[in-house]
Amino acid sequence: MSRPNPGLALLRNSWRQLTSMRTALILLFCLAVAAIPGSLLPQRDVNIENVNAYFQENPRLAPVLDRLGMFDVFASPWFAAIYLLLFTSLVGCIVPRLREHVRALRAAPPATPRRLDRLPQHASWTAGPGETGGVETIAAELRRRRWRVAVSGDTVSAEKGHLKETGNLVFHLSLIAVLFGVALGSWYGWHGNRLLVAGPDGTFCNTVQQYDEYGLGPQVTDTDLPRFCLELTDFTATFLETGQPASYSAEVLVDTDGEPSRDETFSVNSPLRLDGANVYLLGHGYVPVLRYTDRFGQAQTVSAPFLAVDGMLTSEGVASFPDANVDPATGERDPDLQVAFEGLFLPSTPAQPPYVRSTHPELRDPAVMLWAYQGNLGLDAGIPGSVYRIDQQQVTAGRLLPVGEPQLLRIGETMTLDDGTTIEFLDISQYATLSVRYDPGSGLLLASSALLLFGLLPSLFIRRRRVWFRVTPASPDGDSTTGGSSLVEAGGLPRTDHPGFGDEFRELIRAVRGDAGPQEGPH
């Protein structure tokens, strides 16, 4: 006699444990817990600026979290492991249940038990000659009420509630489809974020080099991106008196390969749908237009996007002039004479100081508070930095020094620095924050999510139950088929605890009898 293989037995037992419903629920809970860091911590594929800011604010903790994949949670190996285990567990759990359910649907209802009086619900009555009570009459009434019926001799078997298991299987199959849709979008999808300034100078083309931040799926390369360009021609934002946004609307000029340019309008809840990509409007902000005139009389104009810091669109930003104070005779540039202005923009300036917060997000009384810096901006060192903040390392090291006192400027006003150079507040433009995305699994996710809810309802509210009827002659001379009196006995059994089954059983007996109630009540 051959001995069982221990390794095969261990593998079989491990598979049985993995494909159990208990394991699937545990893995689903683990997946939900694993997604929490992705909601609490900034993610690189969503906003790299927030990740960099987190590193600056937490220089000791951030590297540890980064090694654990906390800033790329949904692309980390440990999240993928939980994801794949859950997928495997659900498939291994659903397939046997699906096979068993199909077998149950094809099988006839079980035969009538010998002792119906031992069932939780029971009733019996005597049907006289000409009264309702034959097996065919009972079967017809049950079929009319959508019971699955089987007639065998003088007995009727019926069952109802298979939609509970059908809904349960649809729910779990939809959950598998959701996981597959997420995986499909992760592997073959891509996204990119771009801050786009209104006007012809803010034209954007769909290449990875022009995104502020982007992420490509493992099966996507930069050559796979669809070719199109966008120009933000106009932006309209309306606000309530409380400062809450009422509507955002962007007008763009779309230029795609092989097609004439066209004008399109889209909003927050109505994205711009292009071939192979969707463009979503996330938000907007203001762009002060500043002109700096250096010591040689040369003027440079910069449109500097300022980032909002509160709901009233009080915004912070930097206007840099790295090519300022270039000697026109020699063309030489002294890096220690570079100029930058750190600014606080107020769409609606308070009537009285301090001017630190806007009173409304609309452009009711716009002004910008400027702090001037002169020295080496650190741009020639090749070290990446934020274009929205002054490099504080340069300030701390004394290579970039503040110049004069800050000053509040309104449109058309000019600020004169100590060396005679000037900065003028010319105008205000707007920008839109766009998210360009392609997710091939979105359609599958939508359909499977709808099916998931559709399957959840019957699995929660439908109960499996069975009823049986036996019709026998009331006396040795009785014949139920020729009009003699007969004894009708009925029993009912719910598959699980079903508080309403007693009422349903009594109603069914009344319908079968065709009168107000049985002579011997159900018990």
MARRO-239620 format. One line per field, with one value per residue (C-alpha): residue in three letters; x, y, z. Coordinates in steps of 0.02 Angstrom, whole numbers, plus 32768, in hexadecimal, padded with zeros to 4 digits. Example, Ala and Ser with C-alpha at 12.3 -4.5 7.8 and 13.67 -1.06 7.14 Angstrom:
REM MARRO-239620
res = (ALA,SER) $
xx = (8267,82AC) $
yy = (7F1F,7FCB) $
zz = (8186,8165) $
This chain:
REM MARRO-239620
res = (MET,SER,ARG,PRO,ASN,PRO,GLY,LEU,ALA,LEU,LEU,ARG,ASN,SER,TRP,ARG,GLN,LEU,THR,SER,MET,ARG,THR,ALA,LEU,ILE,LEU,LEU,PHE,CYS,LEU,ALA,VAL,ALA,ALA,ILE,PRO,GLY,SER,LEU,LEU,PRO,GLN,ARG,ASP,VAL,ASN,ILE,GLU,ASN,VAL,ASN,ALA,TYR,PHE,GLN,GLU,ASN,PRO,ARG,LEU,ALA,PRO,VAL,LEU,ASP,ARG,LEU,GLY,MET,PHE,ASP,VAL,PHE,ALA,SER,PRO,TRP,PHE,ALA,ALA,ILE,TYR,LEU,LEU,LEU,PHE,THR,SER,LEU,VAL,GLY,CYS,ILE,VAL,PRO,ARG,LEU,ARG,GLU,HIS,VAL,ARG,ALA,LEU,ARG,ALA,ALA,PRO,PRO,ALA,THR,PRO,ARG,ARG,LEU,ASP,ARG,LEU,PRO,GLN,HIS,ALA,SER,TRP,THR,ALA,GLY,PRO,GLY,GLU,THR,GLY,GLY,VAL,GLU,THR,ILE,ALA,ALA,GLU,LEU,ARG,ARG,ARG,ARG,TRP,ARG,VAL,ALA,VAL,SER,GLY,ASP,THR,VAL,SER,ALA,GLU,LYS,GLY,HIS,LEU,LYS,GLU,THR,GLY,ASN,LEU,VAL,PHE,HIS,LEU,SER,LEU,ILE,ALA,VAL,LEU,PHE,GLY,VAL,ALA,LEU,GLY,SER,TRP,TYR,GLY,TRP,HIS,GLY,ASN,ARG,LEU,LEU,VAL,ALA,GLY,PRO,ASP,GLY,THR,PHE,CYS,ASN,THR,VAL,GLN,GLN,TYR,ASP,GLU,TYR,GLY,LEU,GLY,PRO,GLN,VAL,THR,ASP,THR,ASP,LEU,PRO,ARG,PHE,CYS,LEU,GLU,LEU,THR,ASP,PHE,THR,ALA,THR,PHE,LEU,GLU,THR,GLY,GLN,PRO,ALA,SER,TYR,SER,ALA,GLU,VAL,LEU,VAL,ASP,THR,ASP,GLY,GLU,PRO,SER,ARG,ASP,GLU,THR,PHE,SER,VAL,ASN,SER,PRO,LEU,ARG,LEU,ASP,GLY,ALA,ASN,VAL,TYR,LEU,LEU,GLY,HIS,GLY,TYR,VAL,PRO,VAL,LEU,ARG,TYR,THR,ASP,ARG,PHE,GLY,GLN,ALA,GLN,THR,VAL,SER,ALA,PRO,PHE,LEU,ALA,VAL,ASP,GLY,MET,LEU,THR,SER,GLU,GLY,VAL,ALA,SER,PHE,PRO,ASP,ALA,ASN,VAL,ASP,PRO,ALA,THR,GLY,GLU,ARG,ASP,PRO,ASP,LEU,GLN,VAL,ALA,PHE,GLU,GLY,LEU,PHE,LEU,PRO,SER,THR,PRO,ALA,GLN,PRO,PRO,TYR,VAL,ARG,SER,THR,HIS,PRO,GLU,LEU,ARG,ASP,PRO,ALA,VAL,MET,LEU,TRP,ALA,TYR,GLN,GLY,ASN,LEU,GLY,LEU,ASP,ALA,GLY,ILE,PRO,GLY,SER,VAL,TYR,ARG,ILE,ASP,GLN,GLN,GLN,VAL,THR,ALA,GLY,ARG,LEU,LEU,PRO,VAL,GLY,GLU,PRO,GLN,LEU,LEU,ARG,ILE,GLY,GLU,THR,MET,THR,LEU,ASP,ASP,GLY,THR,THR,ILE,GLU,PHE,LEU,ASP,ILE,SER,GLN,TYR,ALA,THR,LEU,SER,VAL,ARG,TYR,ASP,PRO,GLY,SER,GLY,LEU,LEU,LEU,ALA,SER,SER,ALA,LEU,LEU,LEU,PHE,GLY,LEU,LEU,PRO,SER,LEU,PHE,ILE,ARG,ARG,ARG,ARG,VAL,TRP,PHE,ARG,VAL,THR,PRO,ALA,SER,PRO,ASP,GLY,ASP,SER,THR,THR,GLY,GLY,SER,SER,LEU,VAL,GLU,ALA,GLY,GLY,LEU,PRO,ARG,THR,ASP,HIS,PRO,GLY,PHE,GLY,ASP,GLU,PHE,ARG,GLU,LEU,ILE,ARG,ALA,VAL,ARG,GLY,ASP,ALA,GLY,PRO,GLN,GLU,GLY,PRO,HIS) $
xx = (8000,804A,8064,8013,8086,809A,80C7,802D,7FBF,8007,7FEB,7F38,7F13,7F62,7EF7,7E5C,7E83,7EAA,7E08,7D98,7D1D,7D69,7E14,7DC5,7D72,7E15,7E74,7DEC,7DFE,7EBD,7EAB,7E3E,7EBC,7F4D,7EF7,7EF1,7FA5,7F79,7EF1,7F51,7FFB,8020,803A,80B8,803D,7FC2,802C,80E9,80F1,8099,8112,81A8,815B,8142,81FB,822B,81B8,81E7,829C,82B2,820A,81F0,8283,8247,8197,81DC,823B,8198,8141,80CA,80D4,80AC,8031,7FC9,8064,80C3,80ED,8096,7FF4,7FFE,8019,7F7A,7F1F,7F54,7F31,7E82,7E65,7E9F,7E3A,7D9A,7DB0,7DD5,7D3F,7CC2,7CE1,7CAA,7C14,7BE2,7BEC,7B84,7B03,7AEB,7AD3,7A51,79F2,79E8,79B4,78FF,78C2,78E4,7866,77DE,7813,77B4,7782,7749,770A,77BD,77E7,77EA,774B,76BE,7606,7584,74CF,744D,7413,7364,7321,7330,73A1,744E,74D6,7513,75CE,75BD,7559,75DC,766A,7615,75FF,76B6,76F2,7687,76E6,778D,77BC,7823,77AD,77BD,7727,7742,76A9,7640,76C7,76FE,77AC,77D7,7866,788B,791A,79A6,79BC,7A13,7AA4,7A9C,7AAC,7B38,7B98,7B77,7BB9,7C5A,7C73,7C5B,7CDC,7D56,7D2C,7D4E,7DF9,7E1C,7DE6,7E59,7EE9,7EC4,7EC6,7F65,7FC4,7F85,7F4C,7FAA,7F8F,7FDF,7FBE,7FDE,7FC7,7F92,7F98,7F15,7F54,7FBC,8059,8008,7FEF,8006,8028,800F,80C3,8110,818E,8103,80AD,80CE,80B6,808A,807F,8080,8046,80C8,8089,8085,8113,8117,8100,8057,800A,7F8A,7FC2,7F61,7F80,7F16,7F12,7EAF,7E54,7DE2,7DB3,7D16,7CFF,7C68,7C5B,7BD6,7BDD,7C22,7CB6,7C83,7C9F,7BFF,7C44,7CE6,7CE7,7D7C,7D81,7E0E,7E49,7E69,7EE3,7EF1,7F54,7EFA,7E65,7E40,7E4B,7DA9,7D68,7D2D,7CE3,7CE9,7CCE,7CF1,7C66,7C6E,7D1D,7D62,7D5F,7DE1,7E14,7E7F,7E79,7E04,7E30,7DEC,7DE2,7E21,7E2C,7E6F,7ED4,7F19,7FB5,7FFA,8055,80F0,8171,821E,8290,8347,83D5,83FD,8349,8321,826F,8239,8185,8153,80AA,80BE,8038,8012,7FD0,7F38,7F51,7E9C,7DEA,7DEA,7E77,7EF8,7F8E,8049,80CB,8172,819F,8255,82C3,8364,839A,838B,841A,8475,84F1,84B3,8562,85BA,8527,8570,84FB,852A,84CF,84DA,846B,83D7,832E,8293,81F4,8193,80DE,8037,7FA6,7EFD,7E69,7E02,7E72,7E33,7E04,7E7E,7F25,7F67,7F61,7F7A,7ED7,7E5C,7DA8,7D5E,7DA1,7D61,7DCA,7D73,7E0C,7EA7,7F51,7FF7,8070,8125,81C6,8261,82FE,83A3,8435,8452,83AC,8406,83BC,8467,8495,8427,83CD,8311,82A2,81F5,81C9,8147,81BF,8262,82F1,8307,83B1,83F2,83A7,83EF,849B,8497,84A0,83F2,83C7,8324,831F,82BA,820E,8178,80F9,8043,8024,7F82,7F75,7FDB,8041,80FF,8177,8227,82B6,834B,83BA,833E,82F8,823A,81B5,810A,8066,8021,7F8C,7F3C,7F21,7ED9,7F10,7EB6,7EF5,7ED7,7EE2,7EF3,7ECB,7EAE,7E68,7E39,7DE7,7D6C,7CDE,7CF5,7CFB,7C58,7BFC,7C40,7C19,7B65,7B59,7BA7,7B1A,7A9A,7AD8,7AE4,7A2A,79E7,7A74,7A3D,7980,7950,7945,7946,78AB,784F,779D,7750,769D,7658,75A8,7564,74B5,745C,7412,7435,73A2,73DA,7423,746A,746E,73B6,736C,7379,73B4,746F,74E9,7562,75FE,767E,7728,77A5,785E,78C9,7980,79B7,7962,78D5,785D,77DF,77D2,7742,76D4,7704,76DA,762F,7609,763D,75C8,7537,755A,7563,74C1,746A,7417,743C,74A9,74CB,7464,7501,7571,762A,76A1) $
yy = (8000,80A7,812D,81DA,8262,82E1,836E,8350,8347,83EB,843E,83FF,843B,84E6,84F9,84C9,854D,85D2,85B6,85B8,8647,866F,868C,86F7,8766,8776,87A6,8824,8872,8874,88C9,8951,896A,896E,89F8,8A6C,8AAE,8AD9,8B4C,8B99,8BB3,8C11,8BA0,8BBC,8B8F,8C12,8CA6,8C9E,8D4E,8D15,8C82,8CF5,8D69,8CD5,8CA9,8D5A,8D5D,8CAD,8C8F,8BF8,8BA1,8BBA,8B4C,8ABD,8ACA,8AD5,8A31,89E1,8A20,8A94,8B1B,8A9C,8A30,89F1,89C3,8973,88B8,8896,88E7,8883,87E3,87FF,882C,878E,871E,8766,874D,8698,8677,86BA,8657,85B6,85D6,8606,857F,84EB,854D,857B,84C5,848F,8518,84E5,8432,846A,84CF,8439,83C0,83A5,83DD,8357,82CD,82E6,82B2,8224,8289,8338,835B,8365,83FB,84AD,84D7,8458,8458,83D5,83D7,836A,8395,835A,8324,83B1,841B,845A,83E3,8378,836F,83C1,8451,846A,8461,84E1,855B,8548,8564,8600,8640,8617,857E,84F4,845F,83A3,832D,8278,820C,8257,82D2,837F,83C2,847A,84ED,85A5,861F,85E4,869B,86B1,8645,868D,873C,8704,86BB,8756,87C1,875E,874E,880B,8823,87BB,8826,88C4,8880,8853,8900,8954,88E5,890B,89C6,89B7,8959,89AE,8A58,8AFB,8BA8,8C52,8CF8,8DA2,8E55,8EB1,8F6F,8FC5,900F,8FD7,8FCD,8F43,8EC5,8E12,8D76,8CC5,8C8F,8C57,8CE6,8D67,8D1D,8D61,8CB0,8C0F,8B54,8ACB,8A19,898E,8964,8A1A,8A7F,8B38,8B10,8AC1,8B66,8BAF,8C4C,8CEA,8D9D,8E0F,8ECB,8F15,8FA6,8FD7,8FA5,8FD4,8FBB,8FF1,8FF4,9006,9099,9021,9001,8F50,8F26,8F20,8EEC,8ED9,8EDA,8ED2,8EF9,8EA8,8E9F,8DE8,8DB8,8CFE,8CA7,8CA0,8D08,8DC4,8E25,8E35,8E92,8E2B,8E59,8DE9,8DF7,8D9B,8D1B,8D14,8CE6,8D01,8C56,8C3D,8BA4,8B42,8BBD,8C20,8CCE,8CF9,8DA7,8DA2,8E59,8F03,8F95,903F,9074,9121,916E,91CC,9232,924F,92D7,92BC,9336,9337,9368,92BE,9283,91CF,9197,90F9,90A7,904D,8FCF,8FE1,8F4C,8F62,8F48,8F59,8F56,9010,8FF3,9051,9017,900A,9005,9041,90AB,9088,90EF,908A,90ED,9196,9214,91CA,924A,9273,92A6,9203,918C,914D,9119,9125,9099,90FE,9185,9114,9152,90FA,9135,90CE,9100,90F1,910D,914A,9142,91AF,921A,9246,92FB,9309,92B4,9235,91FB,9143,90F4,9114,9139,90E3,9076,90E8,9175,9202,9265,9203,922B,91D4,91E6,91D3,91AB,91CB,915E,9177,9101,9051,8FF6,8F4F,8F25,8F08,8E7F,8DFE,8DD1,8DBC,8E2E,8E75,8F04,8F3F,8F5F,8FB8,8F3F,8F5B,8F06,8F95,9013,8FB9,8FB1,906B,9055,909F,9139,9197,9245,92D3,92C5,9267,92CF,92B7,92D8,92E7,92DA,9365,938D,9383,9355,93A2,9342,938E,9380,93E0,9348,9337,92B2,92DA,927B,9279,9205,9165,90C6,901F,8F6B,8EC4,8E26,8D95,8CDA,8C75,8BBD,8B1D,8A86,89F1,899C,8A28,89DE,8935,8987,89E4,894A,88D7,8956,895F,88A1,8898,8901,88A2,87FD,883C,8860,87AE,8764,87CF,87C9,8724,8683,85CF,856D,84CC,848D,83E1,83A5,82F5,82C9,8222,81D9,8205,8156,80B0,80D2,8186,81AE,825B,8246,821A,829B,8243,829A,82A1,82D3,835D,8371,83FD,8425,84B2,84C5,8562,8547,85C7,862B,8687,86E3,8706,8654,862A,86B2,8680,85CA,85F5,8663,85D5,855B,85D6,85E6,852A,850D,859E,85D7,863B,85BA,8502,849D,846E,8505,8503,84EC) $
zz = (8000,7FCA,804D,802F,7FF2,8082,800C,7FA0,803A,807B,7FD2,7FC9,8079,8056,7FBA,801C,809F,801D,7FBD,8055,806B,8113,80C3,803A,80BD,811E,807F,8052,80FD,80EA,8041,808F,811B,809F,803D,80D6,80C2,800D,804E,80DF,808D,7FEA,7F54,7EC9,7E3F,7E7F,7EB7,7EBA,7F03,7FA1,7FB0,7FA2,8024,8098,8087,80B5,814C,8189,8155,81C9,81B7,80FC,80C1,8130,80EC,803C,8051,8088,7FEC,8049,7FC3,7F39,7F9A,7F08,7EA3,7F33,7F33,7FD9,7F9E,7EFC,7F61,7FC6,7F27,7ECB,7F5F,7F6E,7EB4,7EBE,7F5B,7F0E,7E6E,7ECD,7F3E,7EB8,7E35,7EA3,7EE3,7E32,7DFD,7E92,7E73,7DBD,7DF6,7E77,7DF4,7D80,7E09,7E3A,7EE6,7F6B,7F8C,800E,80BF,8112,81AD,8179,8228,8267,81F9,8242,81E0,81CF,819E,8170,813C,80ED,803E,801B,7F72,7EF4,7F65,7F35,7F6C,7EDA,7EB8,7E0D,7E57,7EDF,7E61,7DF0,7E81,7EB3,7E02,7DF7,7E8F,7E3A,7E9F,7E4F,7E55,7E43,7E4B,7E7A,7E93,7F1D,7F57,7F20,7F44,7F2A,7F53,7F3E,7F5E,7EEB,7EBB,7F63,7F2E,7E7D,7EC3,7F35,7EA3,7E37,7EC7,7ED6,7E19,7E0D,7E95,7E2E,7D97,7DFF,7E2F,7D7A,7D40,7DBF,7D85,7CCE,7CF0,7D57,7CCF,7C32,7C73,7C88,7CD1,7CD5,7D2E,7CE4,7D1C,7C7E,7C74,7C09,7B66,7AD0,7B3C,7BA1,7B15,7B50,7AE8,7B25,7B43,7BE6,7BDE,7BED,7C85,7D32,7D71,7D18,7D2E,7CA9,7CC1,7CB1,7C01,7BC5,7B78,7B50,7A97,7ABD,7AF4,7A7A,7A20,7A46,7A81,7AEE,7AFE,7B8F,7B3A,7BCA,7C7A,7CD9,7D95,7DF9,7EB6,7F3A,7FB3,8035,7FC3,7F94,7EDC,7E76,7DCD,7D6C,7CAE,7C3A,7B80,7B1F,7A6B,7A42,79B9,798E,7907,7862,789B,7895,7937,7998,7A30,7AC5,7B6E,7C07,7CC2,7D64,7D50,7C92,7C58,7BAA,7B54,7ACD,7A6B,7AE6,7B77,7BE8,7C27,7CD4,7D1E,7DD1,7E02,7DD6,7E15,7DE8,7D89,7DB1,7D1C,7D5A,7CFB,7D44,7D01,7D32,7D4C,7C92,7C66,7C1E,7C44,7C5B,7C70,7CCE,7CE5,7D8B,7DC2,7E7B,7EDE,7F4D,8007,8040,8001,7FDC,7F5E,7FC2,7F5D,7F6F,7EE6,7EA3,7E0D,7DDE,7D6A,7D57,7CBD,7D11,7D13,7C7D,7C39,7B89,7B52,7B82,7B94,7C37,7CC2,7D78,7DD5,7E75,7E28,7E02,7E42,7E83,7ED5,7F52,7F4E,7FA6,7F2F,7F71,7EF7,7F6D,7FDA,8089,80A5,8137,815B,817F,80CA,80EA,80AF,8022,8051,7FB5,7F28,7E9E,7E54,7EB0,7EE8,7EB3,7EFA,7F13,7FA5,7F68,7FC5,7F5C,7F5E,7F03,7EF2,7EB3,7E9A,7E91,7DE7,7D97,7E14,7DBC,7E5D,7E40,7EA6,7EAC,7E37,7EB6,7F48,7F6B,7F8D,8047,8045,7FDA,8055,80ED,809C,8078,7FBC,7FA6,800C,802A,7FE2,802F,807C,8036,7FDB,7FA6,7EED,7E8E,7DD2,7D7F,7E1B,7E22,7EAD,7EAA,7EFA,7F55,7EBA,7E4E,7DF3,7DEA,7DEA,7DA0,7DB9,7D06,7D02,7D40,7CDF,7D16,7D10,7D15,7D68,7CF1,7D08,7C68,7C81,7C22,7C7D,7C0F,7CA3,7CCB,7C64,7CB5,7D60,7D42,7D03,7D8B,7E14,7DD8,7DD2,7E7F,7EC8,7E60,7EA6,7F58,7F6A,7F4E,7FB5,8049,803D,7FEA,8052,8018,804D,8020,8030,8017,8003,8012,7FDB,801B,8021,80C3,80CD,807B,8007,7FE0,7F39,7F20,7E63,7E52,7EC5,7F6C,8009,8028,80AF,807D,80E6,80CD,8118,8102,8128,8112,80E5,8166,81ED,8196,820D,8183,8146,81BC,8172,80C2,80E7,812E,8096,8024,807D,806C,7FB2,7F9B,7FFD,7FAC,804F,80ED,8144,816C,81E4,8242,824B,821F,82AF) $
